[in-house]
Amino acid sequence: MAITSLYLPPTLRRPIPFAPRDHLRREKAIELYEAGEHRAAIDEAIGYLLLPGQPAPDLTNTPLCLVQGTARVRLHIEDERLVVRAVLGALSMEGSATAALRHFLSRLSGTGQLFQPRLRGEVVSLEFEERLTLLHPHKLIEVVQRLAEAACNADSWLAEDFGMQALDREAVQALDEADVRMALEIWRTHWAAVEAMVDEVRRYRSSALLNRVADFAYSQVIYALPLNGGLPERLNDANTIYSDRDEQPARRLAILSKSVKEARALPDGDLVASLGHVGYAINPISEGNAGLLAKVLSGSQREQAIADYHAAGRSFESALYQAVDFLYLLAWFVWPPSVEEALREALDQASGRPLREAADLMRARAAAIVRAHGQGEDSADAIDGGSAFEGAWQ
Amino acid sequence: MTAQVFDAIDQLGVFQVYTGNGTGTGFLIDERHLLTNSHVVAPYREVAVEMRDRSRVLGTVRRVHPRRDLAIVELERPMTERVLELADEDVQRAKQPVHILGFPVGLPLSLTEGVVSHPRQLLDDQVFIQTDAAINPGNSGGPMLDDAQRVVAVTCSKLDAAESVGFGIPVADVRAFIAGFRTQTEAFGLHCPACEELIAQPTRHCPNCGTRLDEHDDCGDFFRSPDLQPVSEFVEAALRAADINPVLARHGELSWSFYRGSALVRIFCCCADHVNFSCRLAQPGRSGLRELFAHLLSHEHAPFFFDLNGSIIRFNHVVHMADVFTPSEHPALIARVGEFIARADAADDILIERFGCQPAPDTMIDRLDSPDHGA
């Protein structure tokens, strides 16, 4: 079946607010720590991390519970020590306890991080404990952020894979009926489209096309659907192989094909069970910035690639190439509303259009977005530079 | 010839030299002295020399020639390995086979082979033997042998921008350097890079020709203690507190390793934020794995922890860099490191005896079980 257009549905994920951190708070936390006001420093450092709308930390008087996805990260002070703990679950006698323990030891324990999984009775938690005098804000921020991220990633798939009993987890909020219908539609249409693209990769025998299809397959589904549990974990496992540029193309294609087949065969009930909204105390994804926009949506290499596709009449590859760039920015970064809207609008306009038209449209939209919100190519390297971004958008 | 050299490779007096900057090779010129490159030891006056059984002895740098890139290290005890003979004269012709011994990229003693590409290549106003034999980081200071197993040069460098272009310091220069050392009465001597006068006392300028020493090839650095980074200061203070000589533990830049009992403890920085203490202990057995894994994950090990790295059980401790820069807390942190080292030493016995684990390949259990251990 010839591919005549791209399907680029809107997201059903709840938006994460764009709230750049107030770095002065972190500086203030360091000043408090150096002045020996350790408790105040801890409150300030945690306050620095939190998204707007979270209660101000007051750990001297009240333990704190941060909800990160389905994880609850609990913090309290005990005997002049800060304890941070997130329960992952309880081992089950019937489940694969040995496999679960091996997973924790080989995948969650490790050098290069300050928190570790710990076993108390049958309950496994991610834990960190330290004297207040040894809690420099940089250290504390790193621990809380990374522990929350790890706990969030280790959600209900542990129960699915290892038969663990979920404990102290935040409930997932179900989607309404209309969104469930939409999610099912997105899932079916997306994977049918990817299957057709895989056929194109086979016809063209092109690694470059395989790269783009692989990126598209994973980014779009992660961007569009609020997935939880074992399903996104399995998608991610497959993606780490089929998107790996160092892996043999034949193996990548085989894994991608298998992943598509499994996705298409997934019963509706299983997908619905994986859908749900969660909240975040700490922004789980990176903040986008003007330099990143410019780097992804402009540049002579990109322009040349698109021009080459057009000259060769390869509209499908041109449209896919550009759609993947937009999806990358939307799936993995949080943006100010005006930028988010502009990025989304480009995909809305391109979705369902003839490929050549969609490619031209996205090219024009990318240029307009960079003009309005990005920076020139000269500053494209400043992805991590917060200052340019703050100057542009704050 | 190759077979002969291979047969004898472990008997030869060729050893790995470690400092806080990196690692290189050295070879015995007599039972107490090792010859290596000056750049291997610079700017340290004390280095670690690793034996075949991975134990280490302290080496004291006695003489250096930074310009000719040679150094002599005195070992704290005599060695029994074979002292290599120096060739009588420099290599005269191209295409003569050469055999290079050393520890490329930190691997165990290895032999590479090639031929002399040029017997007297002039570079930077100095003569070198050029060879096409493979030379890698870690080979520096090692012997370049002829077919009769005599040293014809000391491996010193290679061209990064070219394939198979390596260099050695000709044996005539090596002989002259050793001959000078044999008559040396001072504890330490450094050759002036300009006039080659031997300088024994700290000085800014050469007493003979007036050359400013600190402008030349680490010359000035040999007369002062190397500046340690804060991380190194912290780690080495912790090692001293645990009765471990930090010089013997140095394993290159921001890296240390040492044995405590049967446990090989490694200290390394994986990023700008963490100092990791890690000890490869054992491999799980075939049964009782749930109990073993539950033990490894037990909260009772905090603040330390076990992990599974491939099939190896490691015992670990992580110190955040922010703590390294909090000197007021160093006594507590150093005590914690001491506790970690003590527990690491005991942990493998527990894993093996209680949980049926096998020793990790690089533990010293075989050596400790040998009859002469403790003699």
Interface residues (C-beta under 8 A of the other chain):
Chain A: A97 T98 L101 R102 F104 L105 S106 S109 G110 T111 G112 Q113 L114 Q116 P117 R118 L119 R120 V124 E127 E129 E130 R131 T133 L134 H136 H138 K139 E142
Chain B: C270 C271 D273 H274 N276 S278 L289 R290 F293 A294 L296 L297 S298 H299 A302 P303 F305 F306 D307 L308 N309 R314 N316 V318 H320 A322 D323 F325 T326 S328 E329 A332 L333
